Amino acid sequence: MSTTALSPSVPVTQAVLDAVHSAAAAGTLPAYVYDVGHLAKHLGTIQAGLAQAGPGLSLLHAVKANPDAGLLEVIARHVDALEVASGGELAHVRRLLPDVPLAFGGPGKTDEELVAALEAGVDRFHVESPRELHRLQRFASERGVVASVLLRCNLPLDDAEGDGAGAAGASGAAAGAALMMGGTPSPFGMDPDTADDAAASLPQLDAIRFVGIHAHLASGLGPGQCAEMAESILRWARDFADRHGMPLEEVNVGGGMSVDYARPDEAFDWDDYGRCMADVVARHAPVRVRIEPGRAVSAYSGWYATRVLDLKRSHGSWFAVCAGGTHHLRTPAAKGHSQPLAVVPLDAGREDTEVAGVPVTFVGQLCTPKDVLAREVSVESLAVGDLVVFGMAGAYAYNISHRDFLMHPAPRVIHVGG
């Protein structure tokens, strides 16, 4: 699959570049362009890496990363299940993929959502609290079904007091994490003592089948760190199940695979991760280990394309005002980084206003100084009318954006490479 590295250097597949030129000629920018062929190849790389750990390692994908139908149809062919975190995601996926196995997670599940999930035949419930557990018992019992449950636990990242409550060794694995999801006060999951209370009530809940533990503690980790974190969670889960006299069938260790927006050409090393996880999975057999990445699956296969509307100098700094903005692509504002980009110069439609060899800040059309897509990017040449293609926009991008602010038109969505 050919790629074109433009200036600044961010990979853009030829299929995406062709689509961007066509959209520009038709006047239909801004647009999201998803290369489903690129995504399928990336998923093949993921599968090859994970295969080293054998059938004891299962791959789920978090739909929240990007619910785009074209992407999900490709992803579903390469994963063991999808994870949904709302009634809306559940209904969306069931309409699109009626037979795909589902896990249902997320805090604050409503009664209506729990009932819908039971009626939709969800395979696994990631239960966030004792109250949720007892509500699920009631609704499952009323329908004469049994819900398979993983208790989501917010584990301390160390075991300083030696009481077994912590995920020993996890603090080192989480060093340098981009986002901490566990080990601190959080709305996600149950503290160990609360999980103990939930487990103690399980013998009285005849419509609940305890399957195992779910714990997603950190994001932005390298392959070795992810494997260390999984090892720590698995050890804690085994101890928890043994203390309560319950069989442990599976453990979901979450995702957390690093995606480095400052290095768009360096993806997470799935081959290294698979080698590391092979030992982890073997040590804990026959427990099935499930991972649940989102961003690391689809981020690299999406691009946000727009055009430069204006170039202006303010207090010594250059700004490129682009069509669209963070109401289409919120990722840089949410994560506090510059979105990697490529400038595509156009001969036709270029105006005299041009800058070369200077840092340029790329902004959108919103009436807020926070509408910044990339700061002080050194460009070889930039003119009004040029195209700008932002890479790594296939996850947590359009779907998390404040789309209605100022009521600009929605970006077009284009699928290529199928």
N, C-alpha and C positions, 0 to 999 in steps of 0.2 A: 504494500500500500504506500503510494508516494505521499510525501509531505513537502510542504514549502515553508522554509524558515524565513520570515520577512524581518523587517527592522522596526522595533526591537525584536529579539528572537523569541517567538512563541510558535510552537508547531501548529500548522494549519493544514489539514488534509486537502488534497487537490479537489476532491468532491465538494468540500465546504467552500473553498476559494471560488470554484465555478459557480456555486449557488449564490454566493455573496455578490459576484459580478452581475449575475442575472437579476437578482433582487434590486441592486442599485440601478440597473438600466430600466427596470420596470417601476422604479420609484416606490418600492415596498420595504424600505428600511425605516426603522430598526427591525431586526429579525433575530430569532434564535435559530441556529442551524445545528441539528443533531445528526451525527454520522453514525448510523446504526451498524454499518459494516465495521467501523473502527471499534465500536462498543463490543460487537461479537468477538472480534479478535482479542480485545482486552480480556473479556470473560474467558476465552480459551486459555489465555496466559494464567489467569487466576485458577482455573480448574486444574491445569497441569501442575501448578505449584502445590495445591492442596492435595492432589492425588498421592503425594509422597506420604501423607499421613494415613491413607487408607480410608475405608468406609466408616470408621469411627469418628470422622470429622465431617460435619454437615455445614452447608453454606446457605444462610438466609440473606435476603436483601431487604433493607429498610426502605419502604415505599416513600417515607417522608423526604428522602433525599431528592426525589423528583418523580411525581406521579404521571409524567407524560406517557400517554398510551403507547406511542411508538417505541419508547425505550423499554417500558415494562414488558411488552410482548417479546422483545429480544431477551431481556434479563431472565424472564420466567423459564426460558428454555435451557438456562445454564445453572439454575440454582435449585435447591431442594425445597424451598418455601419462601414466601414473602411475609414480611412483618408489617402489619398495619397498626395505626395508633389512634384511630378515630372511627366513628361510624361513617363519616364521609369517605375516608380511604377504603373502609371495608366495602361499602356499596360500589365504589368506583372500580375496585379490583374484581369484585364478584361479577359485575357487568362485563368487564373486559375479559377476565380469565376465570370462568365459573368453576373450573376444576383444580385450580392451583392450591396446594396446601397453604394454610395461613396460620400465623401466630398473631395474637392480638395483645398489644402492649400499650403503655402510656398511662399517665396519672389521670385521675378525675373521670373515670369511665362512668357514664350515666346509666341509669336503669335501662333506658331504651337501647343504648349501645350494647350492653351485656346481653340483652334479649336478642337483638339482631345478630350478634356474633354466635350465640348458641343456635339460632335458627339457620344461620349460614354454614353451620358445620365447621367452625373454626377448630383447628387441631390442637392449639396450645393457647392458654391464657397466661400472660405474665401478670401476676397479681401483685398490686402495689401496697396493699394494706389489709389488716384483719377485717375491717368493715367491708372492703370490696370482696374478700373471700366469702364472707357470710352472705352477702347479697347474691353472689354468683351461685352459692349453694341453693338459696331459695328459688332462684329462677330456673336452675337446672333441674331441681327436684320437681317443680311444677310441670316441667315438660317431659319428665321421665327419662332424662339423659344424664350422662356423667361427663363433667368437664375436666379435662386434663390440665393440670396447673403447675407452673413454675413459680415459686415465691421469689419476687425480685427483692434483693437485699442490698442495702447500702453499707458496705463493709468498711471498717477502718483499714487504713493502708499499712498498719503495723500492729504488732502484738506486744507493746511495751510492757504490759502487766502480766504477760505469760498466761492469760486465762483462756486462750484459744478463740477470743472474740474477734481478733484481727485477721486480715489476710496477710499472714506473715510473708515478708519479702516483696509485697506489692508496692511499698513506698519507693524502693529503688527502681522498680520497673516503671513507675509513673514519673520519674525525674524528667523534667523538661516537657511534660505534657502540655499540649495546646489548650486543653479544656479538661477540668476535673469534674467528674460526675458522681464521685463517691468519696467516702472518707471524710466528708464535711457535712454540716447541716444542709439538707436538701429535700425538696418535695418528691424525689424519686426513690421508690423502694422503701424497705423497712430496715431499721437498725437491727443488729443481731438479737437484742432482747425482745424486740417486737416480733421478729420472725420466730423466736422460740415460742412466744404466746400463740402465734398463728399455727405453728406445728402441733402444739399441745391440743388444739381444738380439732385437728383433722380426723381423729377416730370417730367423732360424733357427726361428721359431715359425709353422709352416704352418697351424695351426688358430686363429690370432689375426688379426683384421683391425683395424688401427689406424684409428680413426675421428676421434679428436680429444682434447681436453683438458677436464677437469672441474675447476673451482676455485670453492669457496664460502668466501669470506674473512671476511665480516662480516655481522651482522644488525642491524636497527634503523636502516636507512638511508632517507633521503628519495629522491624520484624522481631528482633530479639526481645525487645521490651514487651511486645504483645504476647509473645510466648511465655515470658516470665509472669505476666499478669494472669494469663490463663492458668498457669500452674498454681499460682497462689489461690485463685478463686476455686479451682478444683479441689485443692487440699482442704480449704475451708468448708466446701460443700460436703465433702466426704465426712468430715468430722461432725458437721451439723446433722446429717442423715443418721450417722451411727448413734449419736447421743439421743436421738428421738426414735431409734429403732425402726427407721423407714428405709425401704429400698431406694437407691439413687439410680435413676434410669438415664438422665441426661442433665447437662449443665450448659447453659447459654452464657458464654463469656463476653458477649457484646462485640462491638467493633473496635473503633479507635485507631485504625490504620492511618498513618500519617499521609497527608496530602500537602505538599509544600508549594504554595502559590508563588514563592520567590524563585523556584526552580521548576518551571512547567515541563521541562523535558526529562525530569527524574521522577518516575512513578514509584510507588511502594514496591518493594522487592518480594513478590509473591513466591518466588522459588526459594529464597532464603527463609521466608516465613514457613513454608511447607516443610522444609528440613527441620526447623526448630520445633514445629508442632508435631512432627512424627514421633519424637521421643515423649512429648507430653501426653499425647493420645495413648501411646503404648503403655505408659506408666499407670494410666487411670482406666484402662480397659476393664470391664466391658462398658463403662459409662460412655455414652455418646456425647461428644463435644460439639456444640453448635456455635458458630460465629455469625455476626449480624452486621456486616459493613453496609454503608450507604454511600457516603461521599467518595470513598476509594474505588467504588465500582463505576460510577457514571460521570464523575467530574470531568474527566479528560476527553469525553466524547461530545461535549457541547460547546458552542461558540456563540457569543452575542455580537452581532455585526451592526454597525451604525455608520454615520457619516459626520464630518466636521461641518458645522453650520457657521462658525465664527472663530476667528483668532484674535485675541486681544492681549495687550500688555498692561499690567496693573502693578504699580509700585515695584517695577523691575522684574516682575515674574510674568511668564507667558501662560495663557490659558487657551485650551481648545474646547469650545462649547460644542458638544455633540448632541445630535438628536437622541431623545430618550434620556436615560440616566439611571440613578439608583432605584427609581420606582419600577424599573424593569430588571435591574441587576443589583440587588441589595448586598451581595456577598462582600464587596470591599468595605462597605460601611459597617456591616455586621461584624466582620473579623478585624477591621482596622488595618487593612493592607491595601496595596495597589494591585489591581487586577492585571495579570500579565496580558500584553496586547501586541498586536502587529499592525503597522500602518501599511495600507495598500494604496499607493499613489495612483491617481487617475489622470491621464493626459487630458481627456475631455472633461469639461466642467470645472477645471481648476481655475482659481482666481489668482490675481497678482499677489495678494497677501500670502506670504510664505515665510516660514522660519526654518533655520537649518543649524544643526549642531548645538542646540540649546535645550535645557530642560523645559518640558511642557507639562502642565497639569491638565488632565482630561476630566472635564466635568459634564454634567447633563443640563437639562432645561428647567430644573426645579428651583423654586424660590427659597433656597436654603443653602448656606455655605457647606452643609454636610453632603451635598450632592456631588461627591468626588469619586470618580472611578479609578484614577491612578494619579499619583503625585510625582511631579518633577521627573518625568521620563525623558531621557536623552534620545532625541530623534534625529535621523540624518536629514530629513526634509519633511515638512508638513505644510499643507495648504488647505484653504477652505475648499470643500468638495471632496477631499480625500476620504477614503474609507478607513474605518478602524475596526479591527476584529479582536475581541477580548476572548482569550482562551480560558479553559478550565471552568466553563460555565454550565456544565452538565448536572450539577448538584447544588442544592440550597442556593438557588439563583432566582429565577423568575417566580418560583412557587413560594418563596418567603418574602417577596417584595411588596411594598405598599403601593399596589397597582393603581389605586384610584386617586392618589394625591395629584391635584391639578387637572385630572381628567384628560391627560394626553392619550392618544390612541394606543391600543395594546400592540406589542410587537407581533409580527407574523411568526409562525412556527413552521420550520421547513425540515423535512427528514430526507437525508441523502444516504447513499451507500447501501441501500437495501437490495 
